Amino acid sequence: MQSINDNIQEEMNKATVLVEALPYIREFNGKKVVVKYGGSAMLDENLKVSVIRDVALLKLIGLKPIIVHGGGKEISKWVRLKGKEPEFINGLRVTDEDTIEIAEMVLNKVNKSLVAMMESMGVKAVGLCGKDGSLMHTVKKYADGHDLGFVGEVDTVDSKLIDVLLDNDYVPVIAPIGIGDNHSSYNINADDAACAIASKIHAEKLVFLTDIEGVFMDPTDKKTLISEMDLNTAREYISNGVVGGGMLPKLNNCIDAIENGVSRVHILDGRLEHCLLLELFTNKGIGTAIISN
């Protein structure tokens, strides 16, 4: 059983955390933050509640968050239920007519569940996809010459709808389905969608919630986590092979975002509860941050 002094100390610790967060809250007040939400954090209901609660907190203390979400594992589940096996080339889903229909259905379901969760926490939210207001216009994407079907690469972003929602106190929740010249739906990699949107609106921060702790010099040694790197260092790590595999496209997205006006990009482990708050509002932070030179 805790003593009165223990209780007081616990409350003082909470107050210390709030005081530490104050300069960050002041710095980021009114700033746009794009959160790319996906991976295992979308499958665990407790983590899902934690992530959405943290985004709601960002909104309530004066930031302007935008969520761009994935849903790949859920899409694969429904593809299998339809009797097909998901197919990928270079990490990109091969998306035929049946699969784009499934993807659109699943992502819409995920989208509205996140909106409902945000609303339950007292924050107004609106669910969108890239087709709404031609938010994300896409061109057909290929992987080393392979036709991926209805897979799109973001060509242009029209952010007017996002601006209207932010100006009227809503949190936009965006699914990565875009629209092409023929008005067809195209599946977009959620990382690419988040990068394109963050670049267009000149977000203060772009945060990738992933299934890894960050970028490592040696992926087998957790002590080699790179807490911060500038653009030159990021390019150097790519060219000399320090970064490869699944992290390579993500780091390239980070570089693109910084080069196109995003102030800072973060790669965080979305499986860690409150990782978003720990990175944004504490002196030590977690994960890997990429900054301009």
Buried (B, 14 or more C-beta within 10 A) or exposed (E): EEEEEEEEEEEEEEEEEEEEBEEBBEEBEEBBBBBBBBBBBBEBEEBBBBBBBBBBBBBEEEBBBBBBBBBBBBBBEBBEEEEBEBBEBEEBBBBEEEBBBBBBEBBBBBBBBBBEBBBEBEBEBBBBBBBBBBBBBBEBBEBEEEEBBBBBBBBEBBBEBBEEBBEEEBBBBBBBBBBBEEEBBBBBBBBBBBBBBBBBBEBBBBBBBBEBBBBBEEBEEEEEBBEBBBBEBBBEBBEEEBBEEEBBBBBBBBBBBBEEEBBBBBBBBBBBBBBBBBBBBBEEBBBBBBBEE
